[in-house]
Amino acid sequence: MNTYEITGYIQIPTTVTVQADTAEDALEIGRDLINDGIGIQHDQYLSDNYYLADHDGNPVGQYNDGELILEGQI
């Protein structure tokens, strides 16, 4: 029997409000603020995406949007 490591992702949506001349500038400013830990955090949730690896940490596949995609199929 094989041993696998499964990784799930808990996500915490975070929102910041910025002023900028363009959408591109707003995205850059907002991304930097969120990456620096600034923003309003909302309720966390477990995404339905999973990452599969073998016991040595080598990638085996991913489960995204209800579909299991094995490494050779990615």
CORFEN-V619793 format. One line per field, one symbol per residue. phi: phi as a letter, one per 20 degrees, with the letter a starting at -180 (. if undefined). burial: 1 if it has 9 or more other C-alpha atoms within 8 Angstrom, else 0. Layout:
phi->???
burial->???
//
This chain:
phi->.edcddddcedcfcccdcdbfcfffffffffffffeneqeedffbefedcddcefenffdrcdclmcedfgfdf
burial->00001001100101110000000011001100110000100000000111111100001111110000111000
//
